[in-house]
Amino acid sequence: MKSEFLLAITQLSAEKNLSKEVVISAVESALESAYRKDHFAANQNIEVKINPDTGKVEVWAEKVAVEQPDDERKEISLNKARLINPDVQLEETVMVEATPPNAGRIAAQTAKQVILQRLHEAEHSAIFEEYADKEGDIISGVVQRIEPRQVLIELGRTEAVLPPAEQMPSERYRVGQRLRVLLLEVVQTNKGPRVIVSRSHPDLVKRLFEIEVPEVFSGAVEIKSIAREASHRTKVAVAARQEGIDPVGCCVGLRGIRIQNIVNELSGEKIDVVLWNSDTAVFIANALSPAQIVNVELNKEEGVATVIVPDRQLSLAIGREGQNARLTAKLSGWRVDIKPVSVYEEEKAEAERARAELQAVAEETGEVEAEPVEEPAAELLVEAEEEVAVVAKVPVAEVPVELEALEPGIVEEAEEEEPEPEPVTVEEVEVVVPFVVPVTAGTSEIRFAEDIMPDRGVRRKKEKKKKAGRTKIQESEEQRMKGVRRLAVPEVSVDDEEEA
């Protein structure tokens, strides 16, 4: 019987992957509950002890020493108590062995239930302690079941949950598939520990680098930061902690064998290994590779990095749907604003013009003192006079000669005399409108063109007279030409035609 009892305890320890002491403690608690129901009082303190070598079960009950006991379950005579403990006095408690001969059916069923419950609790506690120390590490498991909202992965002693948010969008899981996952969190619940794993977390890439690259595992190469968009692209910034080590070359490996193993584990996800630099501008330029960078301007107050690239490199720097720029911003911790050279120069020129206009307005209003003028005022006025004088070369064939620039008497004589118009041989007429600004020692008087030239009404009357004179000349010329045509064509009668 005793050997069978120890064999059963050993078997439970192996099945539940628990220590022998844990199983014995669970059985003791179960026997205590079973014996209390049938042989002891409800509030009586009892203890059950199992010898791990022999399997003997002993039950010890707490009793009070009295002169004459009334209840054998709770009290014991003073003489019997002193046989166990010679120093015991009246009304003192003493632990007395009171192992019942056997337990009833109900007590046995209760013991079974308690044993299973305690074993479950011990198993859950062991699982929690085991996996709580592995948070952030990579573990391997097999896909056991695929549900609409999650994937259950068998880890051996327990099942891990792969929620939708931690899955890779491009992966399709199947039952029996072996996966490497990142142990993200272990949560204790009423139903036991709940293990949550991830396939899309950036730390998964970091742990894979530690497994595949010995320099990263030993600390010779340090991973500064990781920016990842699962199933698409990942950027990893690395730096060497020892001189003479190429961090990028160590991570890539000979002919890319190291990085290729990581890419295969991540279902073909692209990985960019970037050289980290303490200079933020250089680091951002490296992170935007393979695009060529012209310049990087940093605004430390707003945390914005303005990156200038050639016009033909703009789409390459931004990446598909802005992916390259987003990953660079995550990797560096700066907001990245990418601009082509042409747009940047236009904005810079516009800013300069706006600054100049503001400066000019400020000088006019007197808010800012204007810069001292080195040239004398007289010379400046002379230059203004030369610039205001307008010389316009107008083709005669398109615009008639400005007769108002001549004297009025000449126009009247041209209207009275109606000679044949002579062809004009001058191709261009220079009309000079002088605008002279006299320079005096004191104030200067300015004369405008309206003061010199005649009124528009006078000009219109002169133009009408001019057109009327031209119309009369044209009519007389047409009449003369009709008479010439009549003389040139003789009239022939019908008789002359018959004779001919």
C-alpha positions as CSV (number, residue, x, y, z in Angstrom):
1,M,0.0,0.0,0.0
2,K,2.8,2.4,0.9
3,S,4.8,1.6,-2.2
4,E,1.7,2.2,-4.3
5,F,1.1,5.5,-2.6
6,L,4.6,6.7,-3.4
7,L,4.4,5.4,-6.9
8,A,1.2,7.4,-7.5
9,I,2.9,10.6,-6.2
10,T,5.9,10.0,-8.5
11,Q,3.6,9.5,-11.5
12,L,1.7,12.7,-10.8
13,S,5.0,14.6,-10.5
14,A,6.1,13.3,-13.9
15,E,2.8,14.1,-15.6
16,K,2.4,17.6,-14.3
17,N,6.1,18.4,-14.5
18,L,6.1,19.3,-10.8
19,S,8.5,18.4,-8.0
20,K,7.7,15.6,-5.6
21,E,7.5,18.0,-2.7
22,V,4.8,20.1,-4.4
23,V,2.7,17.0,-5.1
24,I,3.0,15.7,-1.5
25,S,2.0,19.2,-0.2
26,A,-1.1,19.1,-2.3
27,V,-2.1,15.6,-1.1
28,E,-1.6,16.7,2.5
29,S,-3.9,19.6,2.0
30,A,-6.5,17.3,0.4
31,L,-6.4,14.7,3.3
32,E,-6.7,17.5,5.8
33,S,-10.0,18.6,4.3
34,A,-11.2,15.1,4.0
35,Y,-10.5,14.1,7.6
36,R,-11.9,17.3,9.1
37,K,-15.3,16.5,7.8
38,D,-15.7,13.1,9.5
39,H,-13.5,12.9,12.5
40,F,-12.7,16.5,13.8
41,A,-14.6,19.6,14.7
42,A,-15.2,22.3,12.1
43,N,-12.9,24.9,13.7
44,Q,-10.3,22.5,15.0
45,N,-6.7,22.9,14.0
46,I,-5.3,19.7,12.4
47,E,-2.2,18.8,10.4
48,V,-1.5,16.0,8.0
49,K,2.0,14.8,7.4
50,I,3.2,12.3,4.8
51,N,6.6,10.6,5.2
52,P,8.3,10.9,1.7
53,D,10.4,7.8,2.3
54,T,7.8,5.4,3.7
55,G,4.5,7.0,2.5
56,K,3.0,6.8,6.1
57,V,0.2,9.3,6.7
58,E,0.0,10.9,10.2
59,V,-2.8,13.2,11.4
60,W,-2.0,15.6,14.3
61,A,-4.9,17.4,16.1
62,E,-4.7,20.3,18.5
63,K,-6.4,19.6,21.9
64,V,-6.7,21.4,25.2
65,A,-5.4,19.8,28.4
66,V,-8.1,19.6,31.1
67,E,-8.7,17.6,34.3
68,Q,-11.7,15.7,33.0
69,P,-12.3,15.9,29.2
70,D,-15.9,16.2,28.0
71,D,-15.3,16.1,24.2
72,E,-12.6,13.7,23.1
73,R,-12.2,15.5,19.7
74,K,-11.1,18.8,21.3
75,E,-9.9,18.0,24.8
76,I,-7.4,15.7,26.5
77,S,-6.7,14.8,30.1
78,L,-3.7,16.5,31.7
79,N,-2.0,13.2,32.5
80,K,-2.1,12.1,28.8
81,A,-1.0,15.6,27.7
82,R,2.1,15.5,29.9
83,L,3.1,12.2,28.3
84,I,3.4,14.0,25.1
85,N,4.8,17.3,26.6
86,P,5.9,17.2,30.2
87,D,5.8,21.0,30.5
88,V,2.1,21.4,29.5
89,Q,-0.3,23.0,32.0
90,L,-4.0,23.2,32.4
91,E,-5.9,25.0,29.6
92,E,-2.9,24.8,27.3
93,T,-2.9,23.2,23.8
94,V,-0.9,20.3,22.7
95,M,-0.6,18.5,19.3
96,V,-1.8,15.0,19.6
97,E,-1.6,12.2,16.9
98,A,-5.2,11.3,16.0
99,T,-4.9,9.4,12.7
100,P,-8.4,8.1,11.8
101,P,-8.6,4.4,10.7
102,N,-10.1,5.3,7.3
103,A,-12.1,8.0,5.5
104,G,-15.6,7.7,4.1
105,R,-16.7,7.9,0.5
106,I,-17.6,11.5,0.6
107,A,-14.3,12.4,2.3
108,A,-12.4,10.5,-0.4
109,Q,-14.3,12.3,-3.2
110,T,-13.5,15.6,-1.5
111,A,-9.9,14.7,-1.2
112,K,-9.7,13.9,-4.9
113,Q,-11.2,17.2,-5.9
114,V,-8.9,19.1,-3.6
115,I,-5.8,17.2,-4.9
116,L,-6.7,18.1,-8.6
117,Q,-7.3,21.7,-7.7
118,R,-4.1,22.1,-5.8
119,L,-2.2,20.4,-8.6
120,H,-3.7,22.8,-11.1
121,E,-2.8,25.8,-9.0
122,A,0.8,24.4,-8.5
123,E,1.1,23.8,-12.2
124,H,-0.1,27.3,-13.1
125,S,2.2,28.9,-10.6
126,A,5.1,26.9,-12.0
127,I,4.3,27.9,-15.6
128,F,4.0,31.6,-14.6
129,E,7.3,31.6,-12.9
130,E,8.9,29.8,-15.8
131,Y,7.7,32.1,-18.6
132,A,7.7,35.3,-16.5
133,D,11.5,35.2,-16.6
134,K,11.6,34.9,-20.4
135,E,9.7,38.0,-21.3
136,G,11.4,39.7,-24.3
137,D,13.1,36.4,-25.4
138,I,12.5,34.3,-28.5
139,I,10.8,31.0,-28.0
140,S,9.8,28.4,-30.5
141,G,6.4,26.8,-30.9
142,V,4.1,24.9,-33.2
143,V,0.8,26.3,-34.5
144,Q,-1.9,24.2,-32.8
145,R,-5.2,25.9,-33.7
146,I,-6.2,28.9,-35.8
147,E,-9.2,30.9,-34.7
148,P,-10.9,33.9,-36.3
149,R,-9.4,36.3,-33.9
150,Q,-6.2,34.6,-32.7
151,V,-3.7,31.9,-33.3
152,L,-2.9,29.4,-30.6
153,I,0.7,28.2,-30.4
154,E,1.8,25.1,-28.4
155,L,4.9,25.9,-26.4
156,G,5.1,22.6,-24.5
157,R,3.7,23.1,-21.1
158,T,1.2,25.7,-22.1
159,E,-0.4,27.5,-25.1
160,A,0.6,30.9,-26.2
161,V,-1.8,33.4,-27.9
162,L,-0.9,35.3,-31.0
163,P,-3.4,38.1,-31.3
164,P,-4.2,39.9,-34.6
165,A,-2.3,43.0,-33.7
166,E,0.9,41.0,-33.2
167,Q,0.6,39.1,-36.5
168,M,2.5,39.9,-39.7
169,P,0.0,41.0,-42.4
170,S,1.6,39.0,-45.2
171,E,1.9,35.7,-43.3
172,R,-0.6,32.9,-43.6
173,Y,-0.4,30.4,-40.7
174,R,-1.2,26.7,-40.9
175,V,-1.6,24.0,-38.3
176,G,1.7,22.2,-37.5
177,Q,3.8,25.1,-38.7
178,R,6.8,25.9,-36.4
179,L,7.4,29.5,-35.6
180,R,9.8,31.7,-33.7
181,V,7.9,34.2,-31.7
182,L,8.8,36.9,-29.2
183,L,7.4,36.3,-25.7
184,L,5.7,39.7,-25.2
185,E,3.8,39.3,-21.9
186,V,2.7,36.8,-19.3
187,V,-0.5,37.6,-17.4
188,Q,-2.0,35.8,-14.4
189,T,-5.7,35.2,-14.8
190,N,-8.4,33.1,-13.0
191,K,-7.9,30.4,-15.6
192,G,-4.2,30.3,-15.2
193,P,-1.3,32.2,-16.8
194,R,-2.0,33.7,-20.3
195,V,1.1,33.9,-22.5
196,I,1.0,36.5,-25.3
197,V,3.5,36.3,-28.1
198,S,4.3,38.5,-31.1
199,R,5.6,38.3,-34.7
200,S,5.5,42.0,-35.5
201,H,7.4,43.5,-32.6
202,P,10.7,45.3,-33.3
203,D,12.5,43.4,-30.5
204,L,12.0,40.2,-32.5
205,V,14.4,41.5,-35.1
206,K,16.8,42.5,-32.4
207,R,16.8,39.0,-30.9
208,L,17.2,37.4,-34.3
209,F,20.3,39.6,-34.8
210,E,21.7,38.4,-31.5
211,I,21.2,34.8,-32.5
212,E,22.6,35.1,-36.0
213,V,25.4,37.7,-35.4
214,P,28.0,36.7,-32.7
215,E,29.3,40.3,-32.5
216,V,25.9,41.6,-31.5
217,F,25.5,38.9,-28.9
218,S,28.9,39.6,-27.4
219,G,28.4,43.4,-27.4
220,A,31.1,44.3,-29.9
221,V,28.4,45.7,-32.2
222,E,25.5,47.6,-30.6
223,I,22.0,48.0,-32.0
224,K,21.2,51.6,-31.4
225,S,17.6,51.7,-32.6
226,I,15.1,49.7,-34.8
227,A,12.2,51.0,-36.9
228,R,9.9,48.4,-38.3
229,E,6.8,48.1,-40.5
230,A,6.1,44.3,-40.2
231,S,6.0,42.4,-43.5
232,H,7.4,45.4,-45.5
233,R,10.7,46.9,-44.3
234,T,12.9,47.3,-41.2
235,K,15.7,49.8,-40.6
236,V,18.4,48.8,-38.0
237,A,21.0,51.4,-36.8
238,V,24.2,49.7,-35.6
239,A,27.4,51.1,-34.2
240,A,30.8,49.5,-33.3
241,R,32.0,49.5,-29.7
242,Q,35.4,48.3,-30.6
243,E,37.9,49.8,-33.0
244,G,38.6,48.0,-36.2
245,I,35.1,46.5,-36.5
246,D,32.8,47.2,-39.4
247,P,29.3,47.0,-37.8
248,V,27.4,46.9,-41.1
249,G,29.6,44.2,-42.5
250,C,29.3,42.1,-39.4
251,C,25.5,42.2,-39.6
252,V,25.3,41.5,-43.3
253,G,27.8,38.7,-43.2
254,L,29.8,37.0,-46.0
255,R,27.8,37.3,-49.2
256,G,24.9,38.4,-47.0
257,I,24.4,35.0,-45.4
258,R,23.6,36.4,-41.9
259,I,21.1,38.9,-43.0
260,Q,19.5,36.4,-45.4
261,N,18.8,34.0,-42.5
262,I,16.9,36.8,-40.7
263,V,15.0,37.7,-43.8
264,N,13.9,34.1,-44.3
265,E,12.7,33.9,-40.8
266,L,10.6,37.0,-41.3
267,S,9.0,35.7,-44.5
268,G,11.0,37.9,-46.9
269,E,10.8,41.2,-45.0
270,K,13.4,43.7,-46.3
271,I,16.0,44.8,-43.8
272,D,18.3,47.9,-44.1
273,V,21.3,48.0,-41.9
274,V,22.3,51.7,-41.3
275,L,25.5,53.0,-39.8
276,W,24.8,55.1,-36.7
277,N,26.5,58.4,-36.2
278,S,26.5,60.8,-33.3
279,D,25.9,63.7,-35.7
280,T,22.2,63.7,-36.2
281,A,22.4,65.2,-39.7
282,V,24.8,62.5,-40.9
283,F,22.7,59.8,-39.3
284,I,19.5,61.0,-41.0
285,A,21.4,61.1,-44.3
286,N,22.5,57.5,-43.8
287,A,19.1,56.4,-42.8
288,L,17.6,57.7,-46.0
289,S,19.9,55.6,-48.1
290,P,19.9,54.7,-51.0
291,A,18.7,58.2,-51.8
292,Q,21.4,60.9,-52.4
293,I,21.2,63.8,-49.9
294,V,22.3,67.3,-50.7
295,N,21.9,68.9,-47.3
296,V,20.2,68.3,-43.9
297,E,19.0,71.3,-41.8
298,L,18.0,70.7,-38.2
299,N,15.5,72.8,-36.2
300,K,16.2,71.7,-32.6
301,E,13.4,73.8,-31.1
302,E,10.7,72.1,-33.2
303,G,12.5,68.8,-33.7
304,V,12.3,69.0,-37.5
305,A,14.9,67.9,-39.9
306,T,14.7,69.4,-43.4
307,V,16.3,67.2,-46.0
308,I,17.2,68.6,-49.4
309,V,17.5,66.0,-52.2
310,P,18.0,66.3,-56.0
311,D,14.7,66.5,-57.9
312,R,15.3,63.1,-59.5
313,Q,15.9,61.5,-56.1
314,L,12.7,62.8,-54.4
315,S,10.6,59.7,-55.0
316,L,13.4,57.4,-53.9
317,A,14.0,59.4,-50.7
318,I,10.3,59.4,-49.8
319,G,9.8,55.7,-50.7
320,R,6.7,53.8,-51.6
321,E,3.7,55.5,-49.8
322,G,6.2,57.5,-47.7
323,Q,7.7,54.3,-46.1
324,N,11.3,55.4,-46.3
325,A,10.6,58.8,-44.7
326,R,8.5,57.2,-41.9
327,L,11.0,54.7,-41.0
328,T,13.8,57.3,-40.9
329,A,11.7,59.5,-38.6
330,K,11.1,56.5,-36.2
331,L,14.7,55.6,-36.4
332,S,16.1,59.0,-35.6
333,G,13.3,60.4,-33.4
334,W,13.1,63.6,-35.6
335,R,10.3,64.8,-37.9
336,V,11.7,64.5,-41.4
337,D,10.6,67.0,-44.1
338,I,12.0,66.1,-47.6
339,K,12.2,68.8,-50.3
340,P,13.7,68.9,-53.8
341,V,16.4,71.4,-54.6
342,S,14.2,73.4,-56.9
343,V,11.4,73.9,-54.3
344,Y,13.9,74.7,-51.6
345,E,15.6,77.4,-53.7
346,E,12.3,79.0,-54.6
347,E,11.2,79.0,-50.9
348,K,14.5,80.5,-49.9
349,A,14.3,83.2,-52.6
350,E,10.7,84.0,-51.6
351,A,11.8,84.3,-48.0
352,E,14.6,86.6,-49.0
353,R,12.2,88.8,-50.9
354,A,9.7,88.9,-48.1
355,R,12.5,89.8,-45.7
356,A,13.7,92.6,-48.0
357,E,10.1,94.0,-48.3
358,L,9.7,94.0,-44.5
359,Q,13.0,95.8,-44.2
360,A,11.9,98.4,-46.7
361,V,8.6,98.9,-45.0
362,A,10.3,99.2,-41.6
363,E,12.7,101.8,-43.0
364,E,9.8,103.9,-44.5
365,T,7.9,103.8,-41.3
366,G,10.9,104.7,-39.3
367,E,10.9,101.7,-37.1
368,V,14.4,100.8,-38.4
369,E,16.9,103.4,-39.3
370,A,17.8,103.3,-43.0
371,E,21.3,102.7,-44.1
372,P,23.3,105.9,-44.7
373,V,23.5,107.1,-48.3
374,E,27.0,107.6,-49.5
375,E,26.2,109.4,-52.8
376,P,25.0,113.1,-52.7
377,A,21.4,113.9,-53.3
378,A,22.1,115.9,-56.5
379,E,23.6,113.0,-58.3
380,L,20.7,110.7,-57.2
381,L,18.2,113.2,-58.7
382,V,20.2,113.4,-61.9
383,E,20.0,109.6,-62.2
384,A,16.3,109.7,-61.6
385,E,16.0,112.3,-64.4
386,E,17.8,110.1,-66.8
387,E,15.6,107.1,-65.9
388,V,12.3,109.0,-66.2
389,A,13.1,110.4,-69.7
390,V,11.3,108.0,-72.1
391,V,12.5,107.3,-75.6
392,A,10.0,105.2,-77.6
393,K,10.7,103.8,-81.1
394,V,7.4,103.3,-82.8
395,P,6.9,101.9,-86.3
396,V,5.2,104.4,-88.6
397,A,3.2,101.7,-90.4
398,E,1.4,100.8,-87.2
399,V,0.8,104.1,-85.4
400,P,0.3,107.4,-87.1
401,V,2.7,110.3,-86.4
402,E,1.9,112.1,-83.2
403,L,0.9,115.5,-84.8
404,E,0.1,117.0,-81.5
405,A,3.8,117.2,-80.8
406,L,4.1,119.7,-83.6
407,E,2.9,123.3,-83.5
408,P,-0.9,124.0,-84.2
409,G,-0.1,126.3,-87.2
410,I,1.6,123.5,-89.1
411,V,-1.5,121.3,-88.7
412,E,-3.8,124.1,-90.2
413,E,-1.5,124.6,-93.2
414,A,-1.5,120.8,-93.8
415,E,-5.3,120.9,-93.9
416,E,-5.6,123.9,-96.4
417,E,-3.0,122.5,-98.9
418,E,-4.1,119.1,-100.3
419,P,-1.0,117.9,-102.2
420,E,-0.5,114.3,-103.0
421,P,0.8,112.4,-100.0
422,E,4.5,111.7,-100.4
423,P,5.7,108.2,-99.2
424,V,7.3,108.3,-95.9
425,T,10.7,106.8,-96.0
426,V,11.5,107.0,-92.3
427,E,11.1,103.6,-90.7
428,E,11.0,104.7,-87.1
429,V,10.2,107.9,-85.4
430,E,11.7,108.7,-82.0
431,V,9.2,110.5,-79.8
432,V,11.0,111.9,-76.8
433,V,8.9,113.0,-73.9
434,P,11.2,115.1,-71.8
435,F,10.7,115.1,-68.1
436,V,13.3,117.4,-66.6
437,V,13.6,117.7,-62.8
438,P,15.4,120.9,-62.0
439,V,17.9,120.5,-59.2
440,T,18.2,123.5,-56.9
441,A,19.9,124.1,-53.7
442,G,16.7,124.2,-51.8
443,T,13.4,122.5,-52.7
444,S,12.8,121.0,-56.2
445,E,9.7,121.5,-58.2
446,I,8.4,118.4,-60.1
447,R,6.5,118.8,-63.4
448,F,4.4,116.0,-64.8
449,A,3.7,115.0,-68.4
450,E,0.1,116.2,-68.2
451,D,1.3,119.8,-67.6
452,I,3.4,119.8,-70.8
453,M,1.2,117.8,-73.3
454,P,-2.1,119.3,-74.6
455,D,-5.5,118.2,-73.4
456,R,-7.0,115.0,-74.7
457,G,-10.1,116.9,-76.0
458,V,-7.9,119.0,-78.2
459,R,-6.1,116.0,-79.5
460,R,-9.3,114.2,-80.4
461,K,-10.5,117.3,-82.4
462,K,-7.2,117.5,-84.3
463,E,-7.4,113.8,-85.1
464,K,-11.0,114.2,-86.5
465,K,-9.9,117.1,-88.7
466,K,-6.9,115.1,-89.9
467,K,-9.2,112.1,-90.8
468,A,-11.7,114.4,-92.6
469,G,-8.8,115.9,-94.7
470,R,-7.5,112.5,-95.6
471,T,-11.1,111.3,-96.6
472,K,-11.4,114.3,-99.1
473,I,-8.1,113.6,-100.6
474,Q,-9.0,109.9,-101.1
475,E,-12.4,110.8,-102.7
476,S,-10.8,113.1,-105.2
477,E,-8.2,110.6,-106.0
478,E,-10.8,107.9,-106.7
479,Q,-12.8,110.2,-109.0
480,R,-9.7,111.0,-111.0
481,M,-8.9,107.3,-111.4
482,K,-12.4,106.5,-112.7
483,G,-12.0,109.1,-115.4
484,V,-8.7,107.6,-116.5
485,R,-10.3,104.2,-116.8
486,R,-13.1,105.5,-119.0
487,L,-10.6,107.1,-121.4
488,A,-8.5,104.0,-121.6
489,V,-11.4,101.7,-122.7
490,P,-13.0,102.9,-126.1
491,E,-16.6,102.3,-126.9
492,V,-17.3,100.0,-129.9
493,S,-20.7,100.2,-131.8
494,V,-22.7,97.2,-133.2
495,D,-22.2,98.3,-136.8
496,D,-18.5,98.3,-136.4
497,E,-18.6,94.8,-135.0
498,E,-20.7,93.6,-138.1
499,E,-18.3,95.2,-140.6
500,A,-15.5,93.5,-138.9
